[in-house]
């Protein structure tokens, strides 16, 4: 075992110094999801001796690396990380993982580092600040974070763009501060899957719903439940009206329910013939759009509960809906692999003309 470890250290140090990563692409120096004592022993027996060897190398090359010891190593590792981004994900394998684990062990400042496009398979990011780190198009697998996050069903961004809320399989809600670049809160919201989450217009609260057939409103700072009420079927989607007084829930049983959030009074029941997974309020008018596994989008009057129009076009179940900020267009996404947008104001005008005549 000692011989194998020594051989690995020699090869890893040479590849990093020469900037030619071969074995470091096919062998992970650290298993991020291993049990604590195994992961700690890998840090002690592999990462620490490797860093010690690199320090000796860089200290003996001061003329070439005027930054000296740890700073020179960090600079060198970040250069190699940028090289990984210029290669295909399949060719990198564990290269970027090994470089990041070394940087983490050196407690390097990763603020603003660009990790976009990388595939990260065995990285220990627990207790690592990730302020303004670019993870766009990054594939994360077997990567350890400070918080253990379940599979995510739904995300929502607060109206002021400060907070990101995530909800998923284990019934928990996670909050991430987008400006500070850190997790701010998490709590257990429901028994079972939480599939719907939406922020209130006050920025300070959010609503959740799921297969427990329950809607709840939460304080985002304390995680305290402010109010809750029971529905009669599993909930797939929630949406809040622009004036913040109405909440619509899309249900497994093929209906959308319109609620007054202050009184918890059920105002309208709007029917489809399939699961309602798409709900969206128009940002300027009292209109509501719903989409269902019956492949139809329906436009409703919130005031009367009347179905004003039905739109076809998708070949499979509709999973989500959303109005543009101007209210001019309605976008829809389907499991047929398509996304469509419709000129909502044009349809509204046609409806108004028809009603007038």
C-alpha positions in Angstrom: 0.0 0.0 0.0 2.8 2.4 0.9 4.5 1.6 -2.5 1.3 2.3 -4.4 0.8 5.6 -2.5 4.4 6.7 -3.1 4.1 5.9 -6.8 0.9 7.9 -7.0 2.4 10.9 -5.3 5.5 10.8 -7.5 3.4 10.7 -10.7 0.9 13.3 -9.5 3.6 15.8 -8.5 5.4 15.4 -11.8 2.2 15.8 -13.9 1.2 19.0 -12.0 4.8 20.5 -12.2 5.0 19.6 -16.0 1.4 20.7 -16.7 0.7 17.4 -18.4 -2.2 15.7 -16.7 -2.6 12.0 -17.6 -3.0 9.8 -14.6 -4.7 12.6 -12.8 -7.5 12.4 -15.3 -8.2 8.7 -14.6 -7.5 8.5 -10.8 -9.3 10.5 -8.1 -7.0 11.6 -5.3 -10.0 12.0 -3.0 -13.4 10.3 -2.7 -15.7 13.2 -1.6 -18.6 11.0 -0.6 -16.5 8.4 1.3 -17.2 8.2 5.1 -15.5 10.8 7.1 -12.5 8.7 8.4 -11.7 7.5 4.9 -11.9 10.9 3.4 -9.7 12.3 6.2 -7.1 9.6 5.7 -7.0 10.4 2.0 -6.3 14.0 2.8 -3.6 13.1 5.3 -1.9 10.4 3.2 -2.3 11.9 -0.3 -3.2 15.6 -0.5 -0.9 16.8 2.3 2.2 14.9 1.1 1.5 16.0 -2.5 1.2 19.6 -1.5 4.5 19.3 0.5 6.2 18.0 -2.6 4.9 20.8 -4.7 6.0 23.4 -2.2 9.6 22.0 -2.3 9.5 22.2 -6.1 8.2 25.8 -6.2 10.5 27.0 -3.5 13.4 25.7 -5.5 12.3 27.6 -8.6 11.9 31.1 -7.1 13.4 32.6 -10.2 10.6 31.1 -12.3 7.8 31.5 -9.7 8.4 34.8 -7.8 5.1 34.3 -6.0 6.7 31.7 -3.8 5.4 28.6 -2.0 1.6 28.4 -1.5 0.7 31.4 -3.6 2.7 29.9 -6.5 1.0 26.6 -6.1 -2.4 28.2 -6.1 -1.6 30.2 -9.2 -0.3 27.1 -11.0 -3.3 25.0 -10.1 -5.7 27.6 -11.3 -3.9 27.8 -14.6 -4.3 24.0 -15.0 -8.0 24.4 -14.1 -8.4 26.9 -17.0 -6.8 24.3 -19.3 -9.3 21.7 -18.2 -12.1 24.1 -19.4 -10.6 24.2 -22.9 -10.9 20.4 -23.2 -13.9 18.2 -23.6 -15.6 17.0 -20.4 -15.0 13.4 -21.2 -11.2 13.9 -21.7 -10.9 15.7 -18.3 -12.4 12.9 -16.1 -11.0 13.5 -12.6 -8.5 16.2 -13.6 -10.6 19.2 -12.5 -11.7 17.4 -9.3 -8.1 16.7 -8.2 -7.1 20.3 -8.9 -10.1 21.7 -6.9 -9.5 19.4 -4.0 -5.9 20.5 -3.8 -7.0 24.2 -3.9 -9.6 23.5 -1.2 -7.0 21.8 1.0 -4.7 24.8 0.6 -7.7 27.0 1.7 -7.3 29.0 -1.5 -9.7 31.9 -2.1 -12.1 30.7 -4.8 -14.1 33.9 -5.0 -15.1 34.6 -8.5 -13.4 31.5 -9.9 -14.9 30.2 -13.2 -15.9 26.6 -13.1 -18.4 26.8 -15.9 -18.6 23.8 -18.3 -16.6 21.5 -16.1 -17.7 18.0 -14.9 -17.0 17.7 -11.2 -17.3 14.1 -9.9 -15.4 13.9 -6.6 -15.0 17.3 -5.1 -15.2 18.1 -1.4 -16.7 21.6 -1.3 -18.0 21.4 2.3 -16.9 24.4 4.4 -15.6 26.1 1.1 -17.0 29.6 0.5 -18.3 29.7 -3.1 -18.8 33.5 -3.4 -19.6 34.5 -7.0 -18.3 31.2 -8.3 -19.5 30.5 -11.9 -21.1 27.1 -12.0 -23.1 27.6 -15.2 -23.3 24.4 -17.3 -21.3 22.6 -14.7 -22.1 18.9 -14.2 -22.0 18.0 -10.5 -21.8 14.4 -9.5 -20.7 12.8 -6.2 -19.8 16.3 -5.0 -20.0 17.2 -1.3 -21.4 20.5 -0.3 -22.0 22.0 3.2 -25.7 21.3 2.9 -27.0 17.9 1.8 -29.5 18.7 -0.8 -32.1 16.2 -2.1 -33.2 15.9 -5.7 -34.7 19.3 -6.6 -38.2 19.5 -8.0 -38.8 23.2 -8.1 -36.9 26.5 -7.8 -38.1 30.0 -7.4 -36.3 33.4 -7.3 -37.6 36.2 -5.1 -39.1 39.2 -6.8 -36.0 41.4 -5.8 -33.6 38.7 -7.2 -31.9 38.3 -3.9 -32.9 34.7 -2.9 -33.2 31.4 -4.6 -35.5 28.8 -3.0 -35.3 25.1 -3.8 -37.6 22.3 -2.8 -37.5 18.6 -3.4 -37.8 15.0 -2.5 -37.2 15.0 1.2 -39.7 17.7 2.1 -37.1 20.3 2.8 -36.8 23.9 1.5 -33.3 25.4 0.9 -32.6 29.1 0.6 -29.5 30.5 -1.2 -28.5 34.2 -1.1 -27.6 35.0 -4.7 -25.8 38.2 -3.9 -23.7 36.9 -1.0 -23.1 33.6 -2.7 -24.0 31.4 0.4 -26.7 29.3 1.9 -28.9 31.2 4.3 -31.5 28.8 5.6 -33.2 25.4 5.3 -36.1 23.7 7.0 -38.4 20.7 6.8 -41.6 22.0 5.2 -43.7 18.9 4.4 -43.9 15.2 4.8 -43.0 13.8 1.4 -42.2 15.6 -1.8 -42.3 19.4 -2.0 -43.0 20.1 -5.7 -44.2 23.7 -5.6 -42.5 26.8 -4.2 -43.2 30.5 -4.9 -42.1 33.7 -3.2 -44.7 36.2 -2.0 -44.6 39.8 -3.3 -43.2 41.0 0.1 -39.9 39.2 -0.5 -40.1 38.0 3.2 -42.3 34.9 2.8 -42.8 32.0 0.4 -45.5 29.4 -0.2 -44.9 25.7 -0.6 -47.1 22.7 -1.6 -46.6 19.1 -2.5 -48.0 15.6 -2.3 -49.0 16.0 1.3 -52.0 18.0 -0.1 -51.1 21.0 2.1 -50.2 24.7 1.3 -48.0 26.5 3.8 -46.6 30.0 4.0 -43.1 30.5 5.6 -41.0 33.3 6.9 -37.7 33.1 4.9 -35.6 34.4 7.7 -36.8 32.1 10.6 -38.3 29.2 8.7 -41.4 29.7 10.8 -44.8 28.5 9.4 -47.1 31.5 9.3 -50.2 29.8 8.0 -51.2 26.6 6.4 -54.3 24.9 5.0 -55.3 21.5 3.6 -56.4 20.8 0.0 -58.1 17.7 -1.3 -55.4 16.3 -3.6 -51.6 16.4 -4.3 -50.2 19.8 -5.5 -47.9 20.1 -8.5 -47.7 23.9 -9.0 -48.2 27.2 -7.2 -48.4 30.7 -8.6 -49.1 34.1 -6.9 -51.0 37.0 -8.5 -49.2 40.3 -9.1 -51.2 42.0 -6.4 -50.3 39.3 -3.9 -53.8 38.4 -2.9 -54.6 35.3 -4.9 -52.7 32.0 -5.0 -53.5 29.3 -7.6 -52.6 25.6 -7.0 -52.4 23.0 -9.8 -53.5 19.5 -8.8 -53.0 15.8 -9.6 -56.7 15.4 -10.0 -57.0 17.7 -13.0 -58.0 21.0 -11.4 -56.6 24.4 -10.5 -57.8 25.9 -7.3 -57.9 29.7 -6.9 -57.4 30.9 -3.2 -57.5 34.1 -1.3 -54.3 33.8 0.7 -55.5 36.1 3.5 -58.7 34.2 4.3 -57.7 30.8 2.9 -61.0 30.8 1.1 -61.4 28.7 -2.1 -62.6 31.2 -4.7 -62.7 29.1 -7.9 -62.2 25.5 -9.1 -60.9 25.4 -12.8 -61.1 22.0 -14.5 -58.9 20.1 -16.9 -59.1 16.4 -17.9 -55.5 15.7 -16.8 -52.9 16.7 -14.2 -52.4 20.5 -13.9 -48.7 21.1 -13.8 -48.6 24.6 -15.3 -50.2 27.7 -13.7 -49.4 31.4 -14.4 -51.1 34.7 -13.6 -51.0 37.5 -16.1 -48.8 40.3 -14.7 -51.2 43.1 -15.5 -54.7 41.7 -15.8 -57.0 39.4 -13.8 -56.4 36.4 -16.2 -54.9 33.0 -15.4 -53.4 30.4 -17.7 -53.3 26.7 -16.8 -51.6 23.8 -18.6 -52.3 20.1 -18.2 -51.3 16.6 -19.1 -54.4 16.7 -21.4 -52.1 18.8 -23.7 -54.3 21.9 -23.5 -53.7 25.4 -22.2 -56.7 27.2 -20.9 -57.2 30.9 -20.3 -59.5 31.9 -17.4 -61.1 35.0 -16.0 -60.3 35.0 -12.3 -63.2 37.3 -11.6 -65.8 34.9 -13.1 -64.1 31.5 -13.4 -65.1 31.5 -17.1 -62.8 29.7 -19.5 -62.1 32.3 -22.2 -60.0 30.3 -24.6 -58.4 26.8 -25.0 -55.2 26.4 -26.9 -53.8 23.2 -28.5 -50.4 22.7 -30.1 -48.4 20.4 -27.9 -48.3 16.6 -28.6 -47.7 15.6 -25.0 -48.3 16.7 -21.4 -47.6 20.4 -20.5 -45.3 20.8 -17.6 -45.0 24.5 -17.1 -46.2 28.0 -18.2 -45.0 31.5 -17.8 -45.9 35.0 -19.0 -43.3 37.4 -20.2 -42.8 40.4 -17.8 -44.7 42.6 -20.2 -47.6 40.2 -20.4 -47.4 40.1 -24.1 -46.4 36.5 -24.5 -47.2 33.2 -22.8 -44.6 30.4 -22.9 -45.3 26.8 -22.4 -43.0 23.7 -22.0 -44.1 20.1 -22.8 -42.7 16.6 -22.3 -42.9 16.3 -26.1 -39.6 18.2 -26.0 -41.0 21.5 -27.3 -41.3 24.9 -25.8 -43.8 27.4 -27.4 -44.7 31.0 -27.0 -48.1 32.5 -27.9 -49.0 36.2 -28.5 -51.3 36.5 -25.5 -52.4 40.1 -26.1 -53.5 39.2 -29.6 -55.8 36.4 -28.2 -57.0 38.8 -25.5 -58.0 41.4 -28.1 -59.8 38.7 -30.1 -61.8 37.7 -27.0 -62.7 41.3 -26.2 -63.9 41.9 -29.7 -66.0 38.7 -29.7 -67.5 39.6 -26.3 -68.4 43.1 -27.5 -70.2 41.7 -30.5 
